[in-house]
């Protein structure tokens, strides 16, 4: 009994997560099912045809409709971990967020998500200046003939298309009786991951940005109190919040910074502490399955790129002659070996270090989110997307302990990844700072 | 399979990149200025305080033990001194007594000697006086005898006898 009582918080979280999930993936409305019957004939034709030569309005994609009793756990999980332009709270209720959109063809569009009238599945009922809300994310109609201002649009439809050997998921909407293809926002993956530079840039305060701001404010508030207490109670024994925060500081200082960086550790303490708590805070907030949590911030590569880049810059700024000597021209090794193998490998390693740093954090957190989503998804798979109550109960019986286990594990991972990132950052900085000592390799 | 296409978290987005840089940059700056520096300084100060207190306590303890040892030494010294003083005093006493005795003996001797001298002197003076007086008396007696002889013989003899007696009495 006592053992179970300890995990009641985790149990409640799991339960609430299931509820939030269930609301989000509410069943398609009946009127959509009727649309479904009309579409196939059109869609099948367009499938066989060559899409690249076809005008976008000819085949207007397939309606995004889940068939009765069908549930795609993978798709749902991927959708949940993605960033969004609105925060889904419950049912059809979305918290609007500021949108700063820039399209080179038409300039800036500054608005909020509420301008798109988000409703079922995070799709907007209204388009504004060519921008349409699809599954909580803003997309843009590239066609300049798209009606200006605010116009009502249909539910988005989609189809798969192969562009440059990559499968792409293209969305379409109907506005004023015409079908328009939508562009996704610009991404800097150079087309490697199916993205690339498109007709517009999204600089909005997204769900991830909002969560980041919230987490930073929360952390700042907590730390400010601890810092005040630390300075005010000088000469007295520490107590309360101060006692909770200070061990973290001494841990990072004595077990991370000092052994890895050496005597110059003090200069790097603010960065290591900031990185540790930024990552830890976002990891933990992401674990909360309902508003204001659940955002997969540290599991987004954009965030980890910035953090790893900062570590890389700090590392490069700290480098000494000794470091470059050992990276570019390792003493005591034959020149041919150096030119052919060692130096290229060392230079590659220089860039691989931050790369593994960003990839490790991103992959761990994203994987954790996906696994939990998939376990919760068991309920819908067994329950045939809500049609079978018995199946749902069986699914829940399997999903709750599994999710509970994963969430506990993710709690560990949240701390572990924050620690590893900080530890490796400190190690890299320590490598750059290394001074020659007696032994030569 | 739409998995890869929709897997947007692996695509770096300009918006999120910029916002993360701004937010983390601000977070880093503000936290280091208003939280980590004060906490770090307070911790360092506290560690220093604790170390100082410990050192001080250690030093005080050492000083205390040092003082105790010193006290011991002082006590031993005092004790030694006391016994030395006592010994000295005893010696002095004995010396004084011996001295006094000696001196007393000398004085006594001197006194006795001077007394003997005095007595001798007195005796000589007395003898001188006696001789003088007896001479005078003899002259007087002879005078008186001479005067009486002219009158009465028996009376003369008696008288001479009485004179002789009076001299004896003297």
Interface residues (C-beta under 8 A of the other chain):
Chain A: X74 X75 X78 X79 X81 X82 X83 X100 X137 X160 X166 X167 X168 X169 X185 X186 X187 X188 X189 X193 X194 X195 X201 X202 X203 X204 X205 X206 X208 X209 X212 X213 X216 X219 X220 X223 X224 X226 X227 X228 X230 X231 X234 X235 X238 X245 X246 X249 X250 X253 X266 X269 X270 X271 X273 X274 X277 X278 X296 X299 X300 X301 X302 X303 X305 X306 X307 X310 X362 X366
Chain B: X1 X2 X3 X4 X5 X6 X7 X8 X9 X10 X11 X12 X13 X14 X15 X16 X17 X18 X19 X20 X21 X23 X24 X26 X27 X28 X30 X31 X32 X34 X35 X36 X37 X38 X39 X40 X41 X42 X43 X45 X46 X49
